[in-house]
């Protein structure tokens, strides 16, 4: 679980660029408060892939032969 840090609006105003760099680098959002109440959340931008085709390239590993039949009987084929 990620604990979101909260800072005051005055502190955010004084260190805005540093806060933006920290959020971008760490990927953790920050909540800005005004008089102790949450006002806004600064969160990192998560860019979506431009094309869904190939979006998982390099993330999936195929082990074994996917095309040959297996020697297991499926319950769905039995009646």
PDB file of N, CA, C and O in Angstrom:
ATOM      1  N   UNK A   1       0.850  -1.179   0.000  1.00  0.00           N
ATOM      2  CA  UNK A   1       0.000   0.000   0.000  1.00  0.00           C
ATOM      3  C   UNK A   1       0.890   1.235   0.000  1.00  0.00           C
ATOM      4  O   UNK A   1       1.856   1.312   0.760  1.00  0.00           O
ATOM      5  N   UNK A   2       0.566   2.194  -0.847  1.00  0.00           N
ATOM      6  CA  UNK A   2       1.344   3.416  -0.958  1.00  0.00           C
ATOM      7  C   UNK A   2       0.671   4.505  -0.128  1.00  0.00           C
ATOM      8  O   UNK A   2      -0.516   4.787  -0.295  1.00  0.00           O
ATOM      9  N   UNK A   3       1.439   5.105   0.759  1.00  0.00           N
ATOM     10  CA  UNK A   3       0.915   6.196   1.571  1.00  0.00           C
ATOM     11  C   UNK A   3       1.153   7.489   0.813  1.00  0.00           C
ATOM     12  O   UNK A   3       2.282   7.798   0.433  1.00  0.00           O
ATOM     13  N   UNK A   4       0.090   8.236   0.598  1.00  0.00           N
ATOM     14  CA  UNK A   4       0.189   9.488  -0.129  1.00  0.00           C
ATOM     15  C   UNK A   4       0.581  10.600   0.831  1.00  0.00           C
ATOM     16  O   UNK A   4      -0.025  10.765   1.890  1.00  0.00           O
ATOM     17  N   UNK A   5       1.584  11.347   0.455  1.00  0.00           N
ATOM     18  CA  UNK A   5       2.067  12.456   1.276  1.00  0.00           C
ATOM     19  C   UNK A   5       1.149  13.656   1.083  1.00  0.00           C
ATOM     20  O   UNK A   5       0.634  13.880  -0.012  1.00  0.00           O
ATOM     21  N   UNK A   6       0.946  14.424   2.143  1.00  0.00           N
ATOM     22  CA  UNK A   6       0.136  15.642   2.070  1.00  0.00           C
ATOM     23  C   UNK A   6       1.021  16.839   2.423  1.00  0.00           C
ATOM     24  O   UNK A   6       1.799  16.801   3.376  1.00  0.00           O
ATOM     25  N   UNK A   7       0.879  17.898   1.629  1.00  0.00           N
ATOM     26  CA  UNK A   7       1.608  19.132   1.916  1.00  0.00           C
ATOM     27  C   UNK A   7       0.627  20.302   1.865  1.00  0.00           C
ATOM     28  O   UNK A   7      -0.432  20.220   1.243  1.00  0.00           O
ATOM     29  N   UNK A   8       0.999  21.379   2.526  1.00  0.00           N
ATOM     30  CA  UNK A   8       0.131  22.563   2.540  1.00  0.00           C
ATOM     31  C   UNK A   8       0.240  23.297   1.205  1.00  0.00           C
ATOM     32  O   UNK A   8       1.202  23.122   0.456  1.00  0.00           O
ATOM     33  N   UNK A   9      -0.757  24.111   0.931  1.00  0.00           N
ATOM     34  CA  UNK A   9      -0.764  24.890  -0.307  1.00  0.00           C
ATOM     35  C   UNK A   9       0.417  25.854  -0.344  1.00  0.00           C
ATOM     36  O   UNK A   9       0.998  26.084  -1.405  1.00  0.00           O
ATOM     37  N   UNK A  10       0.774  26.417   0.804  1.00  0.00           N
ATOM     38  CA  UNK A  10       1.908  27.342   0.864  1.00  0.00           C
ATOM     39  C   UNK A  10       3.214  26.624   0.533  1.00  0.00           C
ATOM     40  O   UNK A  10       4.057  27.157  -0.189  1.00  0.00           O
ATOM     41  N   UNK A  11       3.377  25.406   1.068  1.00  0.00           N
ATOM     42  CA  UNK A  11       4.580  24.627   0.773  1.00  0.00           C
ATOM     43  C   UNK A  11       4.601  24.220  -0.699  1.00  0.00           C
ATOM     44  O   UNK A  11       5.656  24.232  -1.334  1.00  0.00           O
ATOM     45  N   UNK A  12       3.440  23.861  -1.238  1.00  0.00           N
ATOM     46  CA  UNK A  12       3.352  23.501  -2.656  1.00  0.00           C
ATOM     47  C   UNK A  12       3.722  24.689  -3.532  1.00  0.00           C
ATOM     48  O   UNK A  12       4.438  24.542  -4.523  1.00  0.00           O
ATOM     49  N   UNK A  13       3.237  25.851  -3.167  1.00  0.00           N
ATOM     50  CA  UNK A  13       3.520  27.060  -3.941  1.00  0.00           C
ATOM     51  C   UNK A  13       5.015  27.358  -3.946  1.00  0.00           C
ATOM     52  O   UNK A  13       5.568  27.760  -4.969  1.00  0.00           O
ATOM     53  N   UNK A  14       5.661  27.163  -2.812  1.00  0.00           N
ATOM     54  CA  UNK A  14       7.091  27.469  -2.698  1.00  0.00           C
ATOM     55  C   UNK A  14       7.962  26.435  -3.411  1.00  0.00           C
ATOM     56  O   UNK A  14       9.056  26.762  -3.872  1.00  0.00           O
ATOM     57  N   UNK A  15       7.489  25.193  -3.506  1.00  0.00           N
ATOM     58  CA  UNK A  15       8.325  24.121  -4.062  1.00  0.00           C
ATOM     59  C   UNK A  15       7.637  23.392  -5.212  1.00  0.00           C
ATOM     60  O   UNK A  15       7.861  22.197  -5.402  1.00  0.00           O
ATOM     61  N   UNK A  16       6.823  24.077  -5.964  1.00  0.00           N
ATOM     62  CA  UNK A  16       5.998  23.457  -7.001  1.00  0.00           C
ATOM     63  C   UNK A  16       6.814  22.626  -7.994  1.00  0.00           C
ATOM     64  O   UNK A  16       6.484  21.462  -8.222  1.00  0.00           O
ATOM     65  N   UNK A  17       7.844  23.178  -8.576  1.00  0.00           N
ATOM     66  CA  UNK A  17       8.618  22.457  -9.583  1.00  0.00           C
ATOM     67  C   UNK A  17       9.312  21.241  -8.987  1.00  0.00           C
ATOM     68  O   UNK A  17       9.403  20.198  -9.635  1.00  0.00           O
ATOM     69  N   UNK A  18       9.799  21.366  -7.765  1.00  0.00           N
ATOM     70  CA  UNK A  18      10.439  20.238  -7.084  1.00  0.00           C
ATOM     71  C   UNK A  18       9.421  19.126  -6.803  1.00  0.00           C
ATOM     72  O   UNK A  18       9.725  17.944  -6.961  1.00  0.00           O
ATOM     73  N   UNK A  19       8.216  19.515  -6.387  1.00  0.00           N
ATOM     74  CA  UNK A  19       7.153  18.544  -6.122  1.00  0.00           C
ATOM     75  C   UNK A  19       6.776  17.818  -7.412  1.00  0.00           C
ATOM     76  O   UNK A  19       6.602  16.600  -7.400  1.00  0.00           O
ATOM     77  N   UNK A  20       6.648  18.538  -8.512  1.00  0.00           N
ATOM     78  CA  UNK A  20       6.305  17.918  -9.788  1.00  0.00           C
ATOM     79  C   UNK A  20       7.379  16.924 -10.230  1.00  0.00           C
ATOM     80  O   UNK A  20       7.064  15.843 -10.727  1.00  0.00           O
ATOM     81  N   UNK A  21       8.648  17.297 -10.047  1.00  0.00           N
ATOM     82  CA  UNK A  21       9.738  16.377 -10.393  1.00  0.00           C
ATOM     83  C   UNK A  21       9.705  15.128  -9.521  1.00  0.00           C
ATOM     84  O   UNK A  21       9.934  14.023 -10.012  1.00  0.00           O
ATOM     85  N   UNK A  22       9.423  15.297  -8.232  1.00  0.00           N
ATOM     86  CA  UNK A  22       9.362  14.165  -7.309  1.00  0.00           C
ATOM     87  C   UNK A  22       8.224  13.225  -7.675  1.00  0.00           C
ATOM     88  O   UNK A  22       8.406  12.007  -7.686  1.00  0.00           O
ATOM     89  N   UNK A  23       7.061  13.771  -7.972  1.00  0.00           N
ATOM     90  CA  UNK A  23       5.905  12.950  -8.361  1.00  0.00           C
ATOM     91  C   UNK A  23       6.206  12.198  -9.646  1.00  0.00           C
ATOM     92  O   UNK A  23       5.879  11.017  -9.759  1.00  0.00           O
ATOM     93  N   UNK A  24       6.811  12.849 -10.597  1.00  0.00           N
ATOM     94  CA  UNK A  24       7.145  12.218 -11.868  1.00  0.00           C
ATOM     95  C   UNK A  24       8.172  11.107 -11.673  1.00  0.00           C
ATOM     96  O   UNK A  24       8.055  10.039 -12.273  1.00  0.00           O
ATOM     97  N   UNK A  25       9.171  11.356 -10.841  1.00  0.00           N
ATOM     98  CA  UNK A  25      10.251  10.393 -10.630  1.00  0.00           C
ATOM     99  C   UNK A  25       9.796   9.175  -9.831  1.00  0.00           C
ATOM    100  O   UNK A  25      10.129   8.043 -10.185  1.00  0.00           O
ATOM    101  N   UNK A  26       9.037   9.396  -8.756  1.00  0.00           N
ATOM    102  CA  UNK A  26       8.656   8.303  -7.862  1.00  0.00           C
ATOM    103  C   UNK A  26       7.374   7.597  -8.291  1.00  0.00           C
ATOM    104  O   UNK A  26       7.186   6.418  -7.993  1.00  0.00           O
ATOM    105  N   UNK A  27       6.493   8.312  -8.989  1.00  0.00           N
ATOM    106  CA  UNK A  27       5.208   7.741  -9.375  1.00  0.00           C
ATOM    107  C   UNK A  27       4.177   7.789  -8.263  1.00  0.00           C
ATOM    108  O   UNK A  27       3.089   7.231  -8.412  1.00  0.00           O
ATOM    109  N   UNK A  28       4.494   8.445  -7.147  1.00  0.00           N
ATOM    110  CA  UNK A  28       3.562   8.566  -6.021  1.00  0.00           C
ATOM    111  C   UNK A  28       2.937   9.963  -6.031  1.00  0.00           C
ATOM    112  O   UNK A  28       3.632  10.966  -6.192  1.00  0.00           O
ATOM    113  N   UNK A  29       1.631  10.009  -5.859  1.00  0.00           N
ATOM    114  CA  UNK A  29       0.922  11.280  -5.849  1.00  0.00           C
ATOM    115  C   UNK A  29       1.098  12.030  -4.536  1.00  0.00           C
ATOM    116  O   UNK A  29       1.559  11.473  -3.540  1.00  0.00           O
ATOM    117  N   UNK A  30       0.728  13.283  -4.555  1.00  0.00           N
ATOM    118  CA  UNK A  30       0.790  14.148  -3.379  1.00  0.00           C
ATOM    119  C   UNK A  30      -0.533  14.888  -3.270  1.00  0.00           C
ATOM    120  O   UNK A  30      -1.083  15.345  -4.272  1.00  0.00           O
ATOM    121  N   UNK A  31      -1.038  15.004  -2.053  1.00  0.00           N
ATOM    122  CA  UNK A  31      -2.268  15.750  -1.815  1.00  0.00           C
ATOM    123  C   UNK A  31      -1.910  17.120  -1.264  1.00  0.00           C
ATOM    124  O   UNK A  31      -1.133  17.237  -0.316  1.00  0.00           O
ATOM    125  N   UNK A  32      -2.480  18.148  -1.863  1.00  0.00           N
ATOM    126  CA  UNK A  32      -2.248  19.523  -1.417  1.00  0.00           C
ATOM    127  C   UNK A  32      -3.430  19.915  -0.541  1.00  0.00           C
ATOM    128  O   UNK A  32      -4.587  19.738  -0.920  1.00  0.00           O
ATOM    129  N   UNK A  33      -3.117  20.453   0.644  1.00  0.00           N
ATOM    130  CA  UNK A  33      -4.164  20.833   1.592  1.00  0.00           C
ATOM    131  C   UNK A  33      -4.202  22.347   1.772  1.00  0.00           C
ATOM    132  O   UNK A  33      -3.207  23.050   1.595  1.00  0.00           O
ATOM    133  N   UNK A  34      -5.374  22.809   2.126  1.00  0.00           N
ATOM    134  CA  UNK A  34      -5.563  24.220   2.440  1.00  0.00           C
ATOM    135  C   UNK A  34      -6.287  24.273   3.779  1.00  0.00           C
ATOM    136  O   UNK A  34      -7.417  23.802   3.907  1.00  0.00           O
ATOM    137  N   UNK A  35      -5.629  24.845   4.762  1.00  0.00           N
ATOM    138  CA  UNK A  35      -6.140  24.883   6.134  1.00  0.00           C
ATOM    139  C   UNK A  35      -6.438  23.478   6.662  1.00  0.00           C
ATOM    140  O   UNK A  35      -7.401  23.275   7.400  1.00  0.00           O
ATOM    141  N   UNK A  36      -5.607  22.521   6.279  1.00  0.00           N
ATOM    142  CA  UNK A  36      -5.726  21.160   6.769  1.00  0.00           C
ATOM    143  C   UNK A  36      -6.699  20.275   6.010  1.00  0.00           C
ATOM    144  O   UNK A  36      -6.794  19.082   6.300  1.00  0.00           O
ATOM    145  N   UNK A  37      -7.419  20.823   5.052  1.00  0.00           N
ATOM    146  CA  UNK A  37      -8.384  20.033   4.283  1.00  0.00           C
ATOM    147  C   UNK A  37      -7.831  19.760   2.883  1.00  0.00           C
ATOM    148  O   UNK A  37      -7.286  20.662   2.247  1.00  0.00           O
ATOM    149  N   UNK A  38      -7.966  18.535   2.407  1.00  0.00           N
ATOM    150  CA  UNK A  38      -7.472  18.212   1.065  1.00  0.00           C
ATOM    151  C   UNK A  38      -8.195  19.014  -0.008  1.00  0.00           C
ATOM    152  O   UNK A  38      -9.420  19.128   0.000  1.00  0.00           O
ATOM    153  N   UNK A  39      -7.417  19.563  -0.923  1.00  0.00           N
ATOM    154  CA  UNK A  39      -7.981  20.384  -1.995  1.00  0.00           C
ATOM    155  C   UNK A  39      -7.772  19.741  -3.356  1.00  0.00           C
ATOM    156  O   UNK A  39      -8.684  19.701  -4.183  1.00  0.00           O
ATOM    157  N   UNK A  40      -6.572  19.241  -3.580  1.00  0.00           N
ATOM    158  CA  UNK A  40      -6.234  18.699  -4.889  1.00  0.00           C
ATOM    159  C   UNK A  40      -5.196  17.593  -4.738  1.00  0.00           C
ATOM    160  O   UNK A  40      -4.417  17.572  -3.784  1.00  0.00           O
ATOM    161  N   UNK A  41      -5.203  16.677  -5.700  1.00  0.00           N
ATOM    162  CA  UNK A  41      -4.207  15.608  -5.725  1.00  0.00           C
ATOM    163  C   UNK A  41      -3.333  15.818  -6.951  1.00  0.00           C
ATOM    164  O   UNK A  41      -3.839  15.991  -8.060  1.00  0.00           O
ATOM    165  N   UNK A  42      -2.028  15.802  -6.751  1.00  0.00           N
ATOM    166  CA  UNK A  42      -1.081  15.860  -7.855  1.00  0.00           C
ATOM    167  C   UNK A  42      -0.611  14.431  -8.084  1.00  0.00           C
ATOM    168  O   UNK A  42       0.042  13.840  -7.223  1.00  0.00           O
ATOM    169  N   UNK A  43      -0.944  13.876  -9.247  1.00  0.00           N
ATOM    170  CA  UNK A  43      -0.631  12.484  -9.544  1.00  0.00           C
ATOM    171  C   UNK A  43       0.172  12.404 -10.832  1.00  0.00           C
ATOM    172  O   UNK A  43       0.054  13.272 -11.697  1.00  0.00           O
ATOM    173  N   UNK A  44       0.993  11.358 -10.962  1.00  0.00           N
ATOM    174  CA  UNK A  44       1.777  11.220 -12.193  1.00  0.00           C
ATOM    175  C   UNK A  44       0.876  10.893 -13.376  1.00  0.00           C
ATOM    176  O   UNK A  44      -0.156  10.239 -13.224  1.00  0.00           O
ATOM    177  N   UNK A  45       1.268  11.344 -14.525  1.00  0.00           N
ATOM    178  CA  UNK A  45       0.537  11.071 -15.750  1.00  0.00           C
ATOM    179  C   UNK A  45       0.943   9.700 -16.267  1.00  0.00           C
ATOM    180  O   UNK A  45       2.127   9.435 -16.477  1.00  0.00           O
ATOM    181  N   UNK A  46      -0.031   8.839 -16.468  1.00  0.00           N
ATOM    182  CA  UNK A  46       0.223   7.513 -17.007  1.00  0.00           C
ATOM    183  C   UNK A  46      -0.234   7.521 -18.456  1.00  0.00           C
ATOM    184  O   UNK A  46      -1.426   7.588 -18.752  1.00  0.00           O
ATOM    185  N   UNK A  47       0.729   7.452 -19.337  1.00  0.00           N
ATOM    186  CA  UNK A  47       0.403   7.519 -20.760  1.00  0.00           C
ATOM    187  C   UNK A  47      -0.067   6.158 -21.253  1.00  0.00           C
ATOM    188  O   UNK A  47       0.535   5.129 -20.950  1.00  0.00           O
ATOM    189  N   UNK A  48      -1.143   6.172 -22.011  1.00  0.00           N
ATOM    190  CA  UNK A  48      -1.666   4.954 -22.611  1.00  0.00           C
ATOM    191  C   UNK A  48      -0.926   4.703 -23.915  1.00  0.00           C
ATOM    192  O   UNK A  48      -0.518   5.646 -24.592  1.00  0.00           O
ATOM    193  N   UNK A  49      -0.752   3.434 -24.268  1.00  0.00           N
ATOM    194  CA  UNK A  49      -0.101   3.155 -25.551  1.00  0.00           C
ATOM    195  C   UNK A  49      -0.947   3.696 -26.700  1.00  0.00           C
ATOM    196  O   UNK A  49      -2.177   3.684 -26.639  1.00  0.00           O
ATOM    197  N   UNK A  50      -0.279   4.168 -27.740  1.00  0.00           N
ATOM    198  CA  UNK A  50      -0.985   4.720 -28.895  1.00  0.00           C
ATOM    199  C   UNK A  50      -1.774   3.651 -29.627  1.00  0.00           C
ATOM    200  O   UNK A  50      -2.840   3.927 -30.178  1.00  0.00           O
ATOM    201  N   UNK A  51      -1.257   2.436 -29.635  1.00  0.00           N
ATOM    202  CA  UNK A  51      -1.906   1.349 -30.342  1.00  0.00           C
ATOM    203  C   UNK A  51      -1.934   0.140 -29.418  1.00  0.00           C
ATOM    204  O   UNK A  51      -0.914  -0.209 -28.824  1.00  0.00           O
ATOM    205  N   UNK A  52      -3.072  -0.491 -29.295  1.00  0.00           N
ATOM    206  CA  UNK A  52      -3.210  -1.643 -28.414  1.00  0.00           C
ATOM    207  C   UNK A  52      -2.416  -2.841 -28.922  1.00  0.00           C
ATOM    208  O   UNK A  52      -1.953  -3.666 -28.134  1.00  0.00           O
ATOM    209  N   UNK A  53      -2.260  -2.933 -30.244  1.00  0.00           N
ATOM    210  CA  UNK A  53      -1.502  -4.031 -30.833  1.00  0.00           C
ATOM    211  C   UNK A  53      -0.031  -3.834 -30.470  1.00  0.00           C
ATOM    212  O   UNK A  53       0.568  -2.808 -30.793  1.00  0.00           O
ATOM    213  N   UNK A  54       0.533  -4.816 -29.806  1.00  0.00           N
ATOM    214  CA  UNK A  54       1.938  -4.746 -29.416  1.00  0.00           C
ATOM    215  C   UNK A  54       2.172  -4.047 -28.092  1.00  0.00           C
ATOM    216  O   UNK A  54       3.323  -3.853 -27.700  1.00  0.00           O
ATOM    217  N   UNK A  55       1.116  -3.661 -27.391  1.00  0.00           N
ATOM    218  CA  UNK A  55       1.282  -2.945 -26.131  1.00  0.00           C
ATOM    219  C   UNK A  55       1.933  -3.814 -25.064  1.00  0.00           C
ATOM    220  O   UNK A  55       2.602  -3.295 -24.171  1.00  0.00           O
ATOM    221  N   UNK A  56       1.748  -5.121 -25.142  1.00  0.00           N
ATOM    222  CA  UNK A  56       2.329  -6.033 -24.144  1.00  0.00           C
ATOM    223  C   UNK A  56       3.614  -6.689 -24.633  1.00  0.00           C
ATOM    224  O   UNK A  56       4.121  -7.614 -23.999  1.00  0.00           O
ATOM    225  N   UNK A  57       4.139  -6.217 -25.750  1.00  0.00           N
ATOM    226  CA  UNK A  57       5.351  -6.811 -26.309  1.00  0.00           C
ATOM    227  C   UNK A  57       6.470  -6.754 -25.264  1.00  0.00           C
ATOM    228  O   UNK A  57       6.760  -5.707 -24.685  1.00  0.00           O
ATOM    229  N   UNK A  58       7.080  -7.911 -25.050  1.00  0.00           N
ATOM    230  CA  UNK A  58       8.170  -7.989 -24.085  1.00  0.00           C
ATOM    231  C   UNK A  58       7.714  -8.317 -22.675  1.00  0.00           C
ATOM    232  O   UNK A  58       8.554  -8.569 -21.812  1.00  0.00           O
ATOM    233  N   UNK A  59       6.414  -8.324 -22.410  1.00  0.00           N
ATOM    234  CA  UNK A  59       5.900  -8.594 -21.071  1.00  0.00           C
ATOM    235  C   UNK A  59       5.385 -10.020 -20.915  1.00  0.00           C
ATOM    236  O   UNK A  59       5.201 -10.488 -19.791  1.00  0.00           O
ATOM    237  N   UNK A  60       5.151 -10.711 -22.016  1.00  0.00           N
ATOM    238  CA  UNK A  60       4.593 -12.052 -21.975  1.00  0.00           C
ATOM    239  C   UNK A  60       5.641 -13.036 -22.472  1.00  0.00           C
ATOM    240  O   UNK A  60       6.306 -12.801 -23.481  1.00  0.00           O
ATOM    241  N   UNK A  61       5.776 -14.142 -21.746  1.00  0.00           N
ATOM    242  CA  UNK A  61       6.710 -15.182 -22.148  1.00  0.00           C
ATOM    243  C   UNK A  61       5.934 -16.452 -22.456  1.00  0.00           C
ATOM    244  O   UNK A  61       5.125 -16.902 -21.644  1.00  0.00           O
ATOM    245  N   UNK A  62       6.176 -17.028 -23.619  1.00  0.00           N
ATOM    246  CA  UNK A  62       5.530 -18.281 -24.002  1.00  0.00           C
ATOM    247  C   UNK A  62       6.514 -19.396 -23.708  1.00  0.00           C
ATOM    248  O   UNK A  62       7.640 -19.391 -24.204  1.00  0.00           O
ATOM    249  N   UNK A  63       6.081 -20.356 -22.897  1.00  0.00           N
ATOM    250  CA  UNK A  63       6.943 -21.497 -22.608  1.00  0.00           C
ATOM    251  C   UNK A  63       6.221 -22.760 -23.067  1.00  0.00           C
ATOM    252  O   UNK A  63       5.112 -23.049 -22.616  1.00  0.00           O
ATOM    253  N   UNK A  64       6.835 -23.486 -23.936  1.00  0.00           N
ATOM    254  CA  UNK A  64       6.230 -24.709 -24.436  1.00  0.00           C
ATOM    255  C   UNK A  64       5.502 -24.486 -25.748  1.00  0.00           C
ATOM    256  O   UNK A  64       5.490 -23.389 -26.307  1.00  0.00           O
ATOM    257  N   UNK A  65       4.889 -25.577 -26.222  1.00  0.00           N
ATOM    258  CA  UNK A  65       4.170 -25.563 -27.491  1.00  0.00           C
ATOM    259  C   UNK A  65       2.699 -25.281 -27.229  1.00  0.00           C
ATOM    260  O   UNK A  65       2.037 -26.056 -26.538  1.00  0.00           O
ATOM    261  N   UNK A  66       2.183 -24.197 -27.763  1.00  0.00           N
ATOM    262  CA  UNK A  66       0.791 -23.816 -27.551  1.00  0.00           C
ATOM    263  C   UNK A  66      -0.158 -24.475 -28.543  1.00  0.00           C
ATOM    264  O   UNK A  66      -1.368 -24.484 -28.313  1.00  0.00           O
ATOM    265  N   UNK A  67       0.348 -25.018 -29.623  1.00  0.00           N
ATOM    266  CA  UNK A  67      -0.504 -25.520 -30.690  1.00  0.00           C
ATOM    267  C   UNK A  67      -0.801 -27.020 -30.584  1.00  0.00           C
ATOM    268  O   UNK A  67      -1.849 -27.469 -31.050  1.00  0.00           O
ATOM    269  N   UNK A  68       0.088 -27.788 -29.990  1.00  0.00           N
ATOM    270  CA  UNK A  68      -0.138 -29.235 -29.948  1.00  0.00           C
ATOM    271  C   UNK A  68      -1.175 -29.569 -28.879  1.00  0.00           C
ATOM    272  O   UNK A  68      -1.280 -28.868 -27.872  1.00  0.00           O
ATOM    273  N   UNK A  69      -1.944 -30.642 -29.096  1.00  0.00           N
ATOM    274  CA  UNK A  69      -2.980 -31.008 -28.132  1.00  0.00           C
ATOM    275  C   UNK A  69      -2.377 -31.537 -26.835  1.00  0.00           C
ATOM    276  O   UNK A  69      -1.258 -32.050 -26.812  1.00  0.00           O
ATOM    277  N   UNK A  70      -3.141 -31.400 -25.764  1.00  0.00           N
ATOM    278  CA  UNK A  70      -2.702 -31.946 -24.485  1.00  0.00           C
ATOM    279  C   UNK A  70      -3.425 -33.260 -24.242  1.00  0.00           C
ATOM    280  O   UNK A  70      -4.444 -33.535 -24.876  1.00  0.00           O
ATOM    281  N   UNK A  71      -2.918 -34.059 -23.346  1.00  0.00           N
ATOM    282  CA  UNK A  71      -3.497 -35.376 -23.097  1.00  0.00           C
ATOM    283  C   UNK A  71      -4.500 -35.357 -21.953  1.00  0.00           C
ATOM    284  O   UNK A  71      -4.665 -36.369 -21.272  1.00  0.00           O
ATOM    285  N   UNK A  72      -5.162 -34.256 -21.727  1.00  0.00           N
ATOM    286  CA  UNK A  72      -6.137 -34.150 -20.634  1.00  0.00           C
ATOM    287  C   UNK A  72      -7.544 -34.108 -21.213  1.00  0.00           C
ATOM    288  O   UNK A  72      -7.794 -33.457 -22.227  1.00  0.00           O
ATOM    289  N   UNK A  73      -8.461 -34.815 -20.549  1.00  0.00           N
ATOM    290  CA  UNK A  73      -9.864 -34.774 -20.960  1.00  0.00           C
ATOM    291  C   UNK A  73     -10.541 -33.591 -20.274  1.00  0.00           C
ATOM    292  O   UNK A  73     -10.326 -33.351 -19.086  1.00  0.00           O
ATOM    293  N   UNK A  74     -11.349 -32.865 -21.013  1.00  0.00           N
ATOM    294  CA  UNK A  74     -12.073 -31.737 -20.457  1.00  0.00           C
ATOM    295  C   UNK A  74     -13.471 -32.187 -20.058  1.00  0.00           C
ATOM    296  O   UNK A  74     -14.106 -32.969 -20.766  1.00  0.00           O
ATOM    297  N   UNK A  75     -13.939 -31.696 -18.937  1.00  0.00           N
ATOM    298  CA  UNK A  75     -15.290 -32.010 -18.495  1.00  0.00           C
ATOM    299  C   UNK A  75     -16.326 -31.448 -19.460  1.00  0.00           C
ATOM    300  O   UNK A  75     -17.416 -32.005 -19.586  1.00  0.00           O
ATOM    301  N   UNK A  76     -16.007 -30.372 -20.131  1.00  0.00           N
ATOM    302  CA  UNK A  76     -16.958 -29.738 -21.040  1.00  0.00           C
ATOM    303  C   UNK A  76     -17.244 -30.620 -22.264  1.00  0.00           C
ATOM    304  O   UNK A  76     -18.295 -30.493 -22.892  1.00  0.00           O
ATOM    305  N   UNK A  77     -16.311 -31.507 -22.597  1.00  0.00           N
ATOM    306  CA  UNK A  77     -16.500 -32.374 -23.749  1.00  0.00           C
ATOM    307  C   UNK A  77     -17.304 -33.616 -23.407  1.00  0.00           C
ATOM    308  O   UNK A  77     -17.784 -34.312 -24.302  1.00  0.00           O
ATOM    309  N   UNK A  78     -17.454 -33.897 -22.123  1.00  0.00           N
ATOM    310  CA  UNK A  78     -18.218 -35.084 -21.691  1.00  0.00           C
ATOM    311  C   UNK A  78     -19.682 -34.721 -21.512  1.00  0.00           C
ATOM    312  O   UNK A  78     -20.004 -33.645 -21.008  1.00  0.00           O
ATOM    313  N   UNK A  79     -20.561 -35.612 -21.923  1.00  0.00           N
ATOM    314  CA  UNK A  79     -21.989 -35.380 -21.732  1.00  0.00           C
ATOM    315  C   UNK A  79     -22.620 -36.568 -21.123  1.00  0.00           C
ATOM    316  O   UNK A  79     -23.827 -36.570 -20.881  1.00  0.00           O
TER     317      UNK A  79
END
